[in-house]
Amino acid sequence: MGRMYGHGKGMSSSALPYRRKPPTWVKMKTEDVCDHICKLAKKGLTPSQIGVTLRDSFGIPQVRNVTGNKILRILKTNGLAPTLPEDLYFLIKKAVSIRKHLDKNRKDK
């Protein structure tokens, strides 16, 4: 999105590390990480929520560096992938909530 009082468009985002190997301080093995991902998926967490949980609770910065696969691919191989893509699901959810709001509040159009 462009700036109001400037020409820049901005590029603020986190940068991934150049090295593709897991950091030396990550001691979990690939199988353990896959097991944790499957357990969290069975609880009903989305792939992005699983990534945040692994980062905050278990200290795994990038699942792909540790396992060699992304979270969604691991879920697909175990048959736990969601039917709808996560971003599409939340877009539909937002559209439904806006439609519901507009039905209640006609003057907001």
C-alpha positions in Angstrom: 0.0 0.0 0.0 1.3 3.4 -0.9 2.2 6.1 1.6 -0.1 9.1 2.1 2.7 11.7 2.1 5.5 10.1 0.2 6.4 8.2 -2.9 7.5 4.9 -1.2 5.5 1.8 -1.1 7.5 0.2 1.8 8.8 -3.3 2.1 8.7 -4.1 5.8 8.7 -7.8 6.3 10.8 -10.4 8.1 13.7 -11.9 6.2 14.4 -15.6 6.1 17.9 -16.7 7.0 20.2 -17.5 4.0 21.3 -20.8 5.4 18.8 -23.6 4.8 20.1 -25.9 7.5 18.5 -25.8 10.9 20.3 -23.8 13.6 22.7 -25.7 15.8 20.6 -25.1 18.9 17.6 -27.0 17.6 17.8 -30.5 19.0 14.5 -31.9 18.0 14.5 -34.6 15.3 12.4 -34.6 12.2 10.1 -37.4 13.5 9.4 -35.5 16.7 8.5 -32.4 14.8 6.2 -34.3 12.5 4.5 -36.0 15.5 3.9 -32.6 17.2 2.5 -31.2 13.9 0.1 -34.1 13.7 -1.0 -33.8 17.3 -1.7 -30.0 16.9 -3.6 -30.6 13.7 -5.8 -33.2 15.4 -6.6 -30.6 18.0 -8.0 -28.4 15.2 -5.2 -25.8 14.7 -4.6 -24.3 11.3 -1.1 -24.6 9.7 -0.1 -21.1 10.6 -1.2 -21.6 14.2 0.8 -24.8 14.3 3.9 -22.9 13.1 3.4 -20.2 15.8 3.0 -22.9 18.5 6.1 -24.7 17.4 8.1 -21.5 17.3 6.9 -20.2 20.7 6.6 -23.5 22.7 9.3 -25.7 21.2 11.8 -23.2 19.8 11.6 -24.4 16.2 12.2 -21.3 14.0 11.4 -22.8 10.6 9.8 -26.2 10.2 11.0 -26.5 6.6 14.6 -26.2 7.6 14.3 -28.9 10.3 12.1 -31.4 8.4 12.7 -30.6 4.7 8.9 -30.2 4.2 6.5 -27.4 4.9 3.7 -27.9 7.5 1.0 -28.2 4.9 2.9 -30.9 3.0 3.4 -32.9 6.3 -0.3 -32.6 7.0 -1.2 -33.8 3.4 1.0 -36.9 3.7 -0.7 -37.8 7.0 -4.1 -37.1 5.6 -4.8 -34.2 8.0 -4.8 -31.3 5.6 -7.9 -29.0 5.7 -10.4 -29.2 2.8 -10.3 -25.5 2.1 -7.0 -23.5 1.9 -6.5 -21.5 5.0 -6.5 -18.1 3.4 -9.7 -18.8 1.4 -11.4 -20.1 4.5 -10.7 -16.8 6.3 -11.8 -14.7 3.3 -15.1 -16.6 3.3 -15.5 -16.2 7.0 -14.9 -12.4 6.8 -17.4 -12.1 3.9 -20.0 -13.9 5.9 -19.5 -11.7 8.9 -19.7 -8.5 6.8 -22.9 -9.8 5.1 -24.4 -10.6 8.5 -23.4 -7.1 9.8 -24.9 -5.4 6.8 -28.2 -7.3 7.2 -28.5 -6.0 10.8 -27.2 -2.5 10.1 -28.8 -1.3 6.8 -27.4 2.2 7.1 -23.8 1.1 6.9 -23.9 0.6 3.1 
